[in-house]
Amino acid sequence: MESAEKEEISVEDEAVDKSIFKDCSKIAFYRRQKQLLSKKSTYQALLDSVTIGKDSARFQIINEPAKVPLLAEVCGIEGNIFRLKINEEIPLKPRYEVPDVLTSKLTTVRLTSCPGDTGSLVLASGKGDLKCHIMANPFKVDLVSEEEVVMSINSLGQLYFEQLQIPPKQRTTKKNEEDASIDTTQENQEELGLWEEKFENFVDVKVNGPASIGLDFSLHGFEHLYGIPQHAESHQLKNTSDGDAYRLYNLDVYGYKIHDKMGIYGSVPYLLAHKLGRTLGIFWLNASETLVEIKTEPAVKYTLTQMGPVAAKQKVGSRTDVHWMSESGIIDVFLLTGPTPSDVFKQYSYLTGTQAMPPLFSLGYHQCRWNYEDEQDVKAVDAGFDEHNIPYDVMWLDIEHTEGKRYFTWDKKRFPNPKRMQDLLRSKKRKLVVISDPHIKIDPNYSVYAKAKEQGFFVKNHEGGDFEGVCWPGIY
């Protein structure tokens, strides 16, 4: 009997207009990396520049066409963690490094140099069962655990690093010739978004010019990957070969499509890979917009059959390639070697700290929607829960409770006595949470705005003035 084919149910959410958000084709640094990587620029490690100190091993990397040196640093960290940092050796100005995510000073493990093949460097951590094999030309790193290569870095040659540049108008003729490796003609600038990038009516001026970075990781024998939240997608990460990359970019997306890789409310550049007998983690420490491509390839070998010289394919494993691309910053990546899922979580918590214990009330049911109109509305909803014997612990209010969308205020007409309203909820051991987002209404008579402006707390634009964006306080 023929089995009925399973129909896939597709749900189209009409609440979101995707044209107002960027996809990969509209992101300039993604276009640049895809276009320039196709030219197969090759980096090589200069092993005669290696220095091994107490905390790390350092060496230079150069890209043959440009001859501009990068500085690579490999650290062994307590708990079977490797850290790889790649930065400009002599940048025009310090590139941004995330200052406040890692816990207090990490305990490093001294790396030792082991015998290796010609043109390579082998660094061992701890007892020597965890090693980094660094190949010089082309530059490649193999992470070896108990004599098994579990991860390769830059095996696809996708290392990409844009050096900071002097703006074209400030360059001398000689400097223009030195920077001729990147075409800055008007036509090419608009395509590649080197010094400014336009999206609809917004112009993003880049005072330091192009500064994006990228690197590929090949996970040997792994097919199941998880993490890099938040996306309205399946728990297991999907192959991105036939569409957009996963986007890590925080957006207030109140309506979104399911099974989509667009960024939504938050982002954590932390990825897990799992297979029988081993779990790995990659923590890409970068705060800028990041895109992640994933591609799983079957790994096969060919054997001869007994019937003659006919090659027969036999599947022996798989490999998943993960390509990280970020708009700016440096390459700073932690390789969490497990080997168990519990070990990987311990390693990640060692780097970033453990989760703070939540208050007890926060574990209960929260009643939240946009929007409760006034005090009477809140009281009616609260009474409805009592009437139907439905327990809840917290009521939430959205921005409409404020005076003209000014946070930390109350609309005196809709909420004339907020203290009494809170006392009512408190008498039932319930709590009230009010929204307070980071967009502040521009109003000199609004004390929060006036004090923040006076003390220079606002995000600045490229000219040094206060950045003014479009959001709820300025829309109505």
C-alpha positions as CSV (number, residue, x, y, z in Angstrom):
1,M,0.0,0.0,0.0
2,E,1.3,3.4,-0.9
3,S,2.0,5.7,2.0
4,A,0.4,9.1,1.9
5,E,2.9,11.9,1.5
6,K,3.2,14.1,4.5
7,E,2.1,17.7,3.6
8,E,4.2,20.5,5.0
9,I,2.0,23.2,6.6
10,S,3.2,26.7,5.7
11,V,2.1,29.6,7.9
12,E,2.5,33.1,6.4
13,D,2.4,35.8,9.0
14,E,1.0,38.9,7.4
15,A,2.0,41.0,10.5
16,V,5.5,41.6,9.2
17,D,6.6,43.5,6.2
18,K,10.1,42.0,5.5
19,S,11.0,44.8,3.1
20,I,11.6,47.2,6.0
21,F,14.3,44.9,7.3
22,K,17.6,44.0,5.7
23,D,18.3,40.6,4.2
24,C,21.8,39.5,3.3
25,S,21.7,41.1,-0.2
26,K,21.2,44.5,1.5
27,I,24.1,44.2,3.9
28,A,27.2,45.8,2.5
29,F,29.9,43.9,4.5
30,Y,28.3,40.6,3.5
31,R,28.4,41.6,-0.2
32,R,32.0,42.6,0.1
33,Q,33.1,39.4,1.7
34,K,31.3,37.3,-0.8
35,Q,32.7,39.2,-3.7
36,L,36.3,39.5,-2.5
37,L,36.5,36.0,-1.1
38,S,35.7,34.6,-4.5
39,K,39.1,35.9,-5.6
40,K,40.7,33.4,-3.1
41,S,43.0,35.7,-1.2
42,T,45.4,33.5,0.7
43,Y,46.7,34.2,4.2
44,Q,49.9,32.5,5.5
45,A,51.3,32.3,8.9
46,L,54.9,33.5,9.4
47,L,56.2,30.8,11.7
48,D,59.6,32.5,12.1
49,S,57.7,35.2,14.0
50,V,56.4,32.8,16.7
51,T,56.9,33.8,20.3
52,I,55.6,31.6,23.1
53,G,55.1,33.3,26.4
54,K,53.5,32.4,29.8
55,D,50.0,33.2,28.7
56,S,49.9,32.7,24.9
57,A,51.7,32.0,21.6
58,R,51.8,34.9,19.0
59,F,52.7,35.0,15.4
60,Q,52.1,37.1,12.3
61,I,49.7,36.3,9.5
62,I,49.9,38.1,6.1
63,N,47.7,38.2,3.0
64,E,50.0,37.8,0.0
65,P,48.5,40.5,-2.2
66,A,48.3,43.2,0.6
67,K,51.4,42.2,2.7
68,V,49.7,43.9,5.7
69,P,50.5,41.9,8.8
70,L,47.9,40.7,11.2
71,L,48.8,39.5,14.7
72,A,47.4,36.1,15.8
73,E,47.3,35.0,19.4
74,V,46.5,31.5,20.7
75,C,45.7,31.0,24.4
76,G,45.1,27.9,26.4
77,I,42.5,28.5,29.1
78,E,41.7,26.4,32.1
79,G,39.0,23.8,31.5
80,N,40.0,22.6,28.0
81,I,39.3,25.9,26.2
82,F,41.3,27.5,23.4
83,R,41.1,31.2,22.5
84,L,42.1,32.6,19.1
85,K,42.5,36.3,18.6
86,I,43.4,38.0,15.3
87,N,43.9,41.7,15.1
88,E,45.8,44.3,13.1
89,E,49.4,44.4,14.3
90,I,49.5,48.2,14.0
91,P,46.0,49.6,13.5
92,L,45.3,53.3,12.7
93,K,43.3,53.4,15.9
94,P,42.3,50.7,18.5
95,R,39.7,48.4,17.1
96,Y,36.7,47.7,19.3
97,E,37.0,44.7,21.7
98,V,34.1,43.7,23.9
99,P,35.0,44.8,27.4
100,D,32.3,43.5,29.7
101,V,31.2,40.0,28.8
102,L,34.0,37.8,30.2
103,T,34.3,37.2,33.9
104,S,37.3,38.3,35.8
105,K,40.7,37.5,34.5
106,L,40.7,34.0,33.0
107,T,43.3,31.5,34.1
108,T,45.5,30.6,31.2
109,V,47.4,27.3,30.7
110,R,50.9,27.5,29.4
111,L,51.2,26.2,25.8
112,T,54.2,24.0,24.8
113,S,55.6,23.5,21.3
114,C,55.7,19.9,20.1
115,P,57.4,18.4,17.1
116,G,55.4,18.7,13.9
117,D,55.7,18.5,10.1
118,T,57.8,21.1,8.2
119,G,55.8,24.3,7.7
120,S,53.6,23.7,10.8
121,L,53.5,24.5,14.5
122,V,52.0,22.2,17.1
123,L,50.9,23.8,20.4
124,A,49.9,21.5,23.3
125,S,47.7,22.5,26.3
126,G,47.9,20.9,29.7
127,K,48.7,17.2,29.6
128,G,49.1,17.3,25.8
129,D,45.9,15.5,24.9
130,L,44.5,18.7,23.4
131,K,46.6,20.3,20.6
132,C,46.5,23.1,18.0
133,H,48.1,22.2,14.7
134,I,48.9,25.5,12.9
135,M,49.8,25.1,9.2
136,A,51.7,28.0,7.7
137,N,50.8,28.2,4.0
138,P,47.9,28.5,3.5
139,F,47.1,29.4,7.1
140,K,45.0,26.7,8.8
141,V,44.4,25.5,12.3
142,D,43.4,22.0,13.3
143,L,42.0,21.4,16.8
144,V,43.1,17.9,17.8
145,S,41.7,16.1,20.8
146,E,43.1,12.7,21.7
147,E,44.6,12.4,18.3
148,E,41.3,13.2,16.5
149,V,40.9,16.3,14.4
150,V,37.5,17.6,15.7
151,M,37.6,21.1,14.2
152,S,39.5,23.0,11.5
153,I,39.8,26.7,11.2
154,N,40.2,28.5,7.8
155,S,40.3,25.2,6.0
156,L,38.1,26.8,3.4
157,G,40.2,29.9,3.1
158,Q,37.5,32.3,4.3
159,L,39.6,34.3,6.7
160,Y,38.8,38.0,6.0
161,F,40.0,41.1,7.7
162,E,39.5,44.6,6.5
163,Q,42.2,47.0,7.9
164,L,41.2,50.4,9.1
165,Q,41.9,53.1,6.5
166,I,42.4,56.9,6.3
167,P,39.4,58.5,4.6
168,P,39.9,59.1,0.9
169,K,39.8,62.9,1.3
170,Q,42.6,62.8,3.8
171,R,45.0,60.6,1.9
172,T,48.2,61.7,0.2
173,T,48.9,60.5,-3.3
174,K,51.3,57.9,-2.0
175,K,48.7,56.7,0.5
176,N,46.2,56.4,-2.3
177,E,48.5,54.1,-4.2
178,E,49.1,52.0,-1.1
179,D,45.3,51.6,-0.6
180,A,44.6,50.8,-4.2
181,S,43.8,47.2,-3.3
182,I,40.3,48.3,-2.6
183,D,38.4,50.2,-5.4
184,T,36.9,53.3,-3.9
185,T,35.3,54.7,-7.0
186,Q,31.8,56.1,-6.6
187,E,30.2,53.3,-8.4
188,N,32.0,50.6,-6.4
189,Q,31.5,52.5,-3.1
190,E,27.7,52.4,-3.6
191,E,27.8,48.7,-4.3
192,L,30.2,47.7,-1.5
193,G,29.3,50.4,1.1
194,L,32.9,51.1,2.0
195,W,32.4,54.5,3.6
196,E,28.7,54.8,3.8
197,E,25.7,52.5,3.4
198,K,22.2,53.5,2.5
199,F,19.0,51.6,3.5
200,E,15.8,53.3,2.5
201,N,16.1,56.8,4.0
202,F,18.8,56.0,6.5
203,V,22.5,56.7,5.7
204,D,25.1,54.9,7.9
205,V,28.3,56.8,7.7
206,K,31.4,54.7,8.5
207,V,34.2,57.1,9.7
208,N,36.7,54.3,9.8
209,G,35.7,52.8,6.5
210,P,35.3,49.1,5.9
211,A,36.2,47.1,9.0
212,S,34.5,43.7,8.6
213,I,36.0,40.3,9.6
214,G,35.2,36.7,8.9
215,L,36.4,33.2,9.5
216,D,35.3,29.6,8.7
217,F,35.2,26.6,11.0
218,S,34.8,23.0,9.8
219,L,33.3,20.6,12.4
220,H,34.3,17.1,11.5
221,G,31.7,14.4,12.0
222,F,29.0,16.9,13.2
223,E,25.6,17.3,11.7
224,H,23.6,18.7,14.6
225,L,24.1,22.3,15.5
226,Y,22.2,24.5,17.9
227,G,22.4,28.0,19.4
228,I,23.1,31.5,18.0
229,P,19.7,32.8,19.3
230,Q,17.2,34.5,18.7
231,H,15.4,33.3,15.6
232,A,11.9,32.1,14.9
233,E,13.4,28.8,13.6
234,S,13.6,25.2,14.5
235,H,15.8,24.2,17.5
236,Q,18.3,22.5,15.3
237,L,20.1,25.0,13.0
238,K,19.4,24.5,9.3
239,N,21.6,24.5,6.3
240,T,21.8,28.1,4.8
241,S,23.0,27.2,1.3
242,D,19.7,27.9,-0.3
243,G,18.9,31.2,1.4
244,D,19.9,33.9,3.9
245,A,22.5,33.4,6.6
246,Y,21.4,33.5,10.3
247,R,21.5,37.2,11.2
248,L,22.6,38.3,14.7
249,Y,21.2,41.8,15.1
250,N,18.9,43.0,17.8
251,L,15.6,44.2,16.5
252,D,12.2,45.1,18.0
253,V,10.2,42.9,15.6
254,Y,6.7,42.8,17.0
255,G,5.5,40.6,14.1
256,Y,7.7,38.0,12.3
257,K,7.6,35.0,10.1
258,I,8.2,31.6,11.5
259,H,11.0,29.4,10.0
260,D,13.0,32.5,9.2
261,K,16.6,33.5,9.9
262,M,16.1,37.2,10.4
263,G,17.3,38.6,13.7
264,I,14.7,39.4,16.3
265,Y,14.9,40.7,19.9
266,G,18.3,39.4,21.1
267,S,21.5,37.7,19.9
268,V,24.1,35.5,21.5
269,P,27.0,34.5,19.3
270,Y,27.4,31.0,20.8
271,L,27.0,27.8,18.8
272,L,26.9,24.2,19.9
273,A,27.7,21.1,17.8
274,H,26.8,17.6,19.0
275,K,27.5,14.1,17.8
276,L,27.8,10.7,19.5
277,G,30.6,10.9,22.0
278,R,31.4,14.6,21.7
279,T,30.0,18.1,22.0
280,L,31.8,21.3,21.0
281,G,31.1,25.0,21.4
282,I,32.1,28.1,19.5
283,F,31.8,31.5,21.2
284,W,32.4,34.3,18.8
285,L,33.0,37.3,21.0
286,N,31.9,40.2,18.8
287,A,29.2,42.8,19.4
288,S,28.6,44.1,15.9
289,E,26.1,42.8,13.4
290,T,27.0,39.2,12.5
291,L,25.9,36.7,9.9
292,V,26.4,33.0,10.2
293,E,26.3,30.5,7.3
294,I,26.0,26.8,7.9
295,K,26.6,24.0,5.4
296,T,26.6,20.3,6.1
297,E,28.5,18.1,3.6
298,P,28.6,14.3,3.6
299,A,32.1,12.9,4.0
300,V,32.6,9.9,1.8
301,K,35.4,7.6,0.7
302,Y,35.7,5.4,-2.4
303,T,36.4,1.7,-2.3
304,L,36.8,-0.9,-5.0
305,T,34.1,-3.6,-5.2
306,Q,35.0,-7.3,-5.7
307,M,33.3,-7.2,-9.1
308,G,36.0,-5.1,-10.7
309,P,37.5,-1.6,-10.7
310,V,34.3,0.2,-10.1
311,A,34.3,2.8,-7.5
312,A,31.6,2.4,-4.8
313,K,30.8,5.2,-2.4
314,Q,30.6,4.5,1.3
315,K,29.5,7.2,3.7
316,V,31.9,7.4,6.7
317,G,30.8,10.6,8.3
318,S,29.9,14.2,7.7
319,R,31.3,17.7,8.1
320,T,29.6,20.9,8.9
321,D,31.1,24.2,7.9
322,V,30.2,27.4,9.8
323,H,31.2,30.8,8.4
324,W,31.1,33.7,10.8
325,M,31.0,37.3,9.3
326,S,30.9,40.5,11.5
327,E,30.7,44.1,10.5
328,S,33.6,45.3,12.7
329,G,35.8,44.6,15.7
330,I,38.4,41.9,15.9
331,I,38.4,38.1,15.6
332,D,38.1,36.8,19.2
333,V,36.8,33.3,19.3
334,F,36.7,30.7,22.1
335,L,36.7,27.0,21.2
336,L,35.0,24.9,23.9
337,T,36.2,21.4,23.5
338,G,33.8,19.5,25.8
339,P,33.8,16.6,25.4
340,T,30.4,16.3,27.0
341,P,27.4,18.7,26.8
342,S,27.8,19.3,30.5
343,D,31.5,20.2,30.0
344,V,30.7,22.7,27.3
345,F,28.1,24.4,29.5
346,K,30.6,24.6,32.3
347,Q,33.2,26.0,29.9
348,Y,30.8,28.7,28.6
349,S,29.8,29.6,32.2
350,Y,33.4,29.9,33.2
351,L,33.9,32.5,30.4
352,T,30.7,34.5,30.9
353,G,29.5,33.7,34.4
354,T,26.5,31.8,35.6
355,Q,22.9,32.9,35.4
356,A,21.7,35.0,38.3
357,M,19.0,33.4,40.3
358,P,15.6,34.9,39.3
359,P,13.2,36.3,42.0
360,L,10.6,33.7,43.0
361,F,7.7,35.8,41.7
362,S,9.2,35.8,38.2
363,L,8.8,32.1,37.9
364,G,5.0,32.3,37.9
365,Y,2.5,33.3,35.2
366,H,2.9,36.8,33.8
367,Q,-0.1,38.6,32.2
368,C,1.2,40.8,29.4
369,R,-0.1,42.3,26.2
370,W,-0.2,45.5,24.2
371,N,-2.0,47.3,25.7
372,Y,-4.1,47.9,28.9
373,E,-5.9,51.2,28.5
374,D,-6.3,52.5,32.0
375,E,-6.6,51.6,35.7
376,Q,-10.1,50.3,35.2
377,D,-8.8,47.9,32.5
378,V,-6.1,46.6,34.8
379,K,-8.6,46.1,37.6
380,A,-11.0,44.3,35.3
381,V,-8.3,41.9,34.0
382,D,-7.1,41.3,37.6
383,A,-10.7,40.6,38.8
384,G,-11.2,38.2,35.8
385,F,-8.4,36.0,36.9
386,D,-9.9,35.8,40.4
387,E,-13.4,35.1,39.0
388,H,-12.1,32.1,37.0
389,N,-9.7,30.9,39.7
390,I,-6.7,31.3,37.4
391,P,-3.5,32.0,39.3
392,Y,-1.1,34.7,38.1
393,D,1.8,36.6,39.7
394,V,2.7,39.6,37.5
395,M,0.8,42.2,35.4
396,W,2.7,44.1,32.7
397,L,2.0,47.6,31.3
398,D,3.3,48.7,27.9
399,I,4.3,52.2,26.8
400,E,0.7,53.6,26.7
401,H,0.7,54.0,30.5
402,T,3.2,56.9,30.2
403,E,2.6,60.6,29.6
404,G,3.1,61.1,25.9
405,K,5.5,58.1,25.7
406,R,7.9,59.5,28.2
407,Y,9.3,56.6,30.2
408,F,9.2,56.8,34.1
409,T,6.0,58.9,34.0
410,W,2.3,58.1,34.3
411,D,-0.6,59.3,32.1
412,K,-2.5,61.2,34.8
413,K,-5.8,60.8,33.0
414,R,-5.6,57.1,32.4
415,F,-3.7,56.3,35.6
416,P,-4.7,59.0,38.1
417,N,-3.7,56.9,41.2
418,P,-1.0,54.3,40.2
419,K,0.0,53.8,43.9
420,R,-3.5,52.7,44.8
421,M,-3.6,50.3,41.8
422,Q,-0.3,48.8,42.9
423,D,-1.5,48.4,46.4
424,L,-4.5,46.5,45.1
425,L,-2.2,44.0,43.3
426,R,0.2,43.8,46.2
427,S,-2.7,42.9,48.6
428,K,-3.1,39.8,46.5
429,K,0.7,39.1,46.4
430,R,0.9,40.2,42.8
431,K,3.4,42.6,41.2
432,L,3.3,45.2,38.4
433,V,6.0,45.6,35.8
434,V,6.1,48.7,33.5
435,I,8.0,48.9,30.3
436,S,11.2,51.1,30.2
437,D,13.0,50.9,26.8
438,P,16.2,52.8,26.0
439,H,14.6,55.3,23.6
440,I,14.1,58.7,25.3
441,K,11.7,61.3,24.0
442,I,13.4,64.5,22.9
443,D,11.8,67.2,25.1
444,P,13.8,69.8,27.0
445,N,11.1,69.9,29.7
446,Y,11.3,66.1,30.2
447,S,13.7,65.7,33.2
448,V,15.1,62.3,32.0
449,Y,16.0,63.7,28.6
450,A,17.4,67.0,30.0
451,K,19.7,65.3,32.5
452,A,20.9,62.6,30.1
453,K,21.7,65.3,27.5
454,E,23.5,67.5,30.0
455,Q,25.7,64.6,31.2
456,G,26.4,63.3,27.7
457,F,24.8,59.9,28.2
458,F,23.2,59.5,24.7
459,V,24.7,57.4,21.9
460,K,26.6,59.6,19.5
461,N,26.5,59.9,15.7
462,H,29.5,60.1,13.5
463,E,29.8,63.9,14.0
464,G,29.8,63.6,17.7
465,G,26.2,64.8,18.3
466,D,23.4,62.9,19.9
467,F,22.1,60.1,17.8
468,E,18.4,60.6,17.0
469,G,16.5,57.6,15.8
470,V,12.9,56.9,14.9
471,C,10.9,55.0,17.6
472,W,7.7,55.1,19.7
473,P,8.4,58.4,21.6
474,G,8.9,60.3,18.3
475,I,6.2,58.7,16.2
476,Y,3.1,60.0,18.0
